[in-house]
Every structure is written in C-alpha cells, then in structure tokens.
Amino acid sequence: MELTIFEEHQMANHITAADAPRFGQDGFDMTGLAAPSRGCSTLSTWRIRAQPGAASPVHRLTSDEAFVVVRGELTATLDGQDVVVRAGDSLSVPPGVDFRIANRSAEPFEAIASMAAGGQATVGDGAPFTPPWAA
C-alpha cells in the first residue's frame, strides 16, 4: 500500500506481514521488509530466523550489515573469531570481512538485519550477487 505523507507527494510503502516475501534455505528463513524492490531506495532490511543447528556459508558483503537480535542467540565467526550475540544485542559486520553465522543453541534465533541498498554478497570464489531478500 502506498501512503502520501507529504504535500510534495513522496510515497511511503506499507508491506503487511502476510505480503512480505519469504526466502528459506539451510535452516534459515528470511522475510524481506524494506528494499529497493519494495519501495525503499537506500536501505534493505529483513527479518532473519535461524533454527537450531543452522549455519550459513562463509561469505562477505560489499556494505556494512547490521543485526539487532530479537530472540535467542547466534554465533558469528568473523575472520576466524567467534562472537556470540543474544537478544537485545547488536552486531555490525564491516564490508569485506569473511564471516558466517550459526545457531549453535537449542532455541530458535531471530533478528532484524539491514545493509545499504545494492549491497552484494560473495560466497567463496563465486560471483557477487544481491541476496533476494535485500533486492
């Protein structure tokens, strides 16, 4: 839904939870929130849920990625060093840092994550790509 919020006719987009796109792989569930394809030109934001035992591949990004933990805990391995983040914590990963995230706990994990619109990820020696939840 588009909302006119200023006389200059700038539009705001409202995406309901039911309409937000969902993407899942390897024990992770990402729900796309704000992104260029959803009317937000400078920021991509998504909800990430990780089941116990879920682990991402090692990857790096072209922009900062920020996580705000809503529930549970997650281990982020950044350049070989583990950092455990818990509900209420935040974590900012700078561009170009090899990292992976893993839910090593027995409980589900949930966070809100964001990066600059147009940010890309690279896994291993693969080609850079824009994650679909951030596109």
C-alpha beads as a LAMMPS data file, in Angstrom:
LAMMPS data file: protein, C-alpha beads

135 atoms
134 bonds

1 atom types
1 bond types

-500.0 500.0 xlo xhi
-500.0 500.0 ylo yhi
-500.0 500.0 zlo zhi

Masses

1 110.0

Atoms # bond

1 1 1 0.000 0.000 0.000
2 1 1 1.334 3.465 -0.836
3 1 1 0.637 6.348 1.519
4 1 1 1.010 10.023 0.654
5 1 1 2.737 11.576 3.628
6 1 1 3.891 14.972 2.348
7 1 1 2.320 17.556 0.118
8 1 1 5.233 17.016 -2.285
9 1 1 3.694 13.551 -2.905
10 1 1 6.524 11.498 -1.505
11 1 1 5.211 7.999 -1.087
12 1 1 5.685 5.607 1.799
13 1 1 5.211 1.881 1.334
14 1 1 3.426 -0.336 3.795
15 1 1 4.073 -4.055 3.458
16 1 1 1.912 -6.295 5.588
17 1 1 3.419 -9.341 7.246
18 1 1 1.230 -11.505 5.022
19 1 1 2.557 -9.825 1.867
20 1 1 6.263 -9.760 2.779
21 1 1 8.308 -12.135 0.601
22 1 1 9.898 -15.114 2.329
23 1 1 13.064 -16.963 1.432
24 1 1 14.388 -20.085 3.131
25 1 1 17.489 -22.229 2.930
26 1 1 19.539 -24.473 5.193
27 1 1 17.547 -23.803 8.381
28 1 1 17.266 -20.049 7.765
29 1 1 14.083 -18.128 6.974
30 1 1 14.438 -14.562 5.704
31 1 1 11.458 -12.236 5.378
32 1 1 12.061 -9.273 3.088
33 1 1 10.966 -5.998 4.632
34 1 1 12.340 -2.743 3.177
35 1 1 14.324 -2.932 -0.090
36 1 1 14.521 -1.197 -3.455
37 1 1 12.043 -3.680 -4.978
38 1 1 9.656 -2.819 -2.153
39 1 1 9.933 0.972 -2.437
40 1 1 12.930 1.756 -0.194
41 1 1 15.686 3.179 -2.383
42 1 1 18.617 3.388 0.070
43 1 1 18.177 0.607 2.641
44 1 1 17.483 -3.126 2.668
45 1 1 16.046 -4.645 5.847
46 1 1 14.880 -8.183 6.565
47 1 1 13.901 -10.488 9.414
48 1 1 16.165 -13.491 9.798
49 1 1 15.175 -16.611 11.692
50 1 1 17.586 -19.496 12.267
51 1 1 16.613 -22.909 13.559
52 1 1 18.957 -24.697 15.988
53 1 1 21.888 -26.107 14.026
54 1 1 21.512 -23.712 11.066
55 1 1 24.795 -22.301 9.725
56 1 1 25.475 -20.038 6.764
57 1 1 28.385 -20.469 4.394
58 1 1 31.363 -18.170 4.871
59 1 1 30.600 -15.022 2.922
60 1 1 31.459 -11.330 2.705
61 1 1 29.499 -8.237 1.760
62 1 1 30.178 -5.025 -0.125
63 1 1 28.499 -2.914 2.569
64 1 1 28.055 -2.979 6.324
65 1 1 25.474 -5.440 7.644
66 1 1 23.830 -4.730 10.981
67 1 1 21.907 -7.246 13.091
68 1 1 19.621 -6.418 16.041
69 1 1 18.842 -9.615 17.939
70 1 1 15.192 -10.058 18.896
71 1 1 15.373 -13.525 20.487
72 1 1 17.766 -16.381 21.019
73 1 1 21.489 -16.323 20.403
74 1 1 23.745 -16.656 17.396
75 1 1 27.451 -17.233 16.932
76 1 1 29.062 -15.038 14.299
77 1 1 32.522 -16.091 13.162
78 1 1 34.339 -13.039 11.817
79 1 1 37.768 -13.621 10.272
80 1 1 38.048 -16.767 12.426
81 1 1 36.952 -15.230 15.746
82 1 1 33.641 -16.196 17.376
83 1 1 31.278 -13.551 18.739
84 1 1 28.067 -14.634 20.483
85 1 1 25.144 -12.209 20.212
86 1 1 21.997 -12.533 22.304
87 1 1 18.539 -10.964 22.496
88 1 1 18.931 -7.207 22.868
89 1 1 22.458 -7.167 21.366
90 1 1 23.509 -5.722 18.043
91 1 1 26.314 -6.694 15.698
92 1 1 27.731 -4.684 12.806
93 1 1 29.867 -6.502 10.253
94 1 1 32.024 -4.235 8.082
95 1 1 32.311 -4.731 4.326
96 1 1 34.906 -7.179 3.051
97 1 1 35.080 -9.281 6.242
98 1 1 34.699 -13.046 5.784
99 1 1 32.021 -14.255 8.198
100 1 1 29.427 -16.878 8.858
101 1 1 26.535 -17.081 11.279
102 1 1 25.390 -20.201 13.117
103 1 1 22.711 -21.024 15.644
104 1 1 24.584 -23.351 17.986
105 1 1 21.909 -23.116 20.666
106 1 1 18.883 -25.340 21.260
107 1 1 16.450 -22.440 20.710
108 1 1 15.346 -20.577 17.556
109 1 1 17.096 -17.303 16.772
110 1 1 15.516 -14.140 15.354
111 1 1 16.960 -10.766 14.358
112 1 1 16.316 -7.780 12.148
113 1 1 19.183 -7.212 9.706
114 1 1 19.958 -4.393 7.312
115 1 1 22.504 -3.152 4.808
116 1 1 22.736 -0.414 2.205
117 1 1 20.543 -0.934 -0.826
118 1 1 22.554 -2.504 -3.618
119 1 1 24.875 -4.325 -1.224
120 1 1 26.145 -7.603 -2.596
121 1 1 27.364 -10.866 -1.090
122 1 1 30.110 -13.184 -2.269
123 1 1 30.390 -16.826 -1.200
124 1 1 33.840 -18.314 -1.714
125 1 1 35.197 -17.534 -5.166
126 1 1 31.709 -17.094 -6.602
127 1 1 30.363 -14.044 -8.367
128 1 1 28.893 -11.225 -6.247
129 1 1 25.091 -11.250 -6.020
130 1 1 22.341 -9.314 -4.316
131 1 1 20.553 -11.577 -1.817
132 1 1 16.902 -11.817 -2.918
133 1 1 15.593 -10.703 0.497
134 1 1 17.651 -7.492 0.119
135 1 1 16.850 -6.785 -3.564

Bonds

1 1 1 2
2 1 2 3
3 1 3 4
4 1 4 5
5 1 5 6
6 1 6 7
7 1 7 8
8 1 8 9
9 1 9 10
10 1 10 11
11 1 11 12
12 1 12 13
13 1 13 14
14 1 14 15
15 1 15 16
16 1 16 17
17 1 17 18
18 1 18 19
19 1 19 20
20 1 20 21
21 1 21 22
22 1 22 23
23 1 23 24
24 1 24 25
25 1 25 26
26 1 26 27
27 1 27 28
28 1 28 29
29 1 29 30
30 1 30 31
31 1 31 32
32 1 32 33
33 1 33 34
34 1 34 35
35 1 35 36
36 1 36 37
37 1 37 38
38 1 38 39
39 1 39 40
40 1 40 41
41 1 41 42
42 1 42 43
43 1 43 44
44 1 44 45
45 1 45 46
46 1 46 47
47 1 47 48
48 1 48 49
49 1 49 50
50 1 50 51
51 1 51 52
52 1 52 53
53 1 53 54
54 1 54 55
55 1 55 56
56 1 56 57
57 1 57 58
58 1 58 59
59 1 59 60
60 1 60 61
61 1 61 62
62 1 62 63
63 1 63 64
64 1 64 65
65 1 65 66
66 1 66 67
67 1 67 68
68 1 68 69
69 1 69 70
70 1 70 71
71 1 71 72
72 1 72 73
73 1 73 74
74 1 74 75
75 1 75 76
76 1 76 77
77 1 77 78
78 1 78 79
79 1 79 80
80 1 80 81
81 1 81 82
82 1 82 83
83 1 83 84
84 1 84 85
85 1 85 86
86 1 86 87
87 1 87 88
88 1 88 89
89 1 89 90
90 1 90 91
91 1 91 92
92 1 92 93
93 1 93 94
94 1 94 95
95 1 95 96
96 1 96 97
97 1 97 98
98 1 98 99
99 1 99 100
100 1 100 101
101 1 101 102
102 1 102 103
103 1 103 104
104 1 104 105
105 1 105 106
106 1 106 107
107 1 107 108
108 1 108 109
109 1 109 110
110 1 110 111
111 1 111 112
112 1 112 113
113 1 113 114
114 1 114 115
115 1 115 116
116 1 116 117
117 1 117 118
118 1 118 119
119 1 119 120
120 1 120 121
121 1 121 122
122 1 122 123
123 1 123 124
124 1 124 125
125 1 125 126
126 1 126 127
127 1 127 128
128 1 128 129
129 1 129 130
130 1 130 131
131 1 131 132
132 1 132 133
133 1 133 134
134 1 134 135
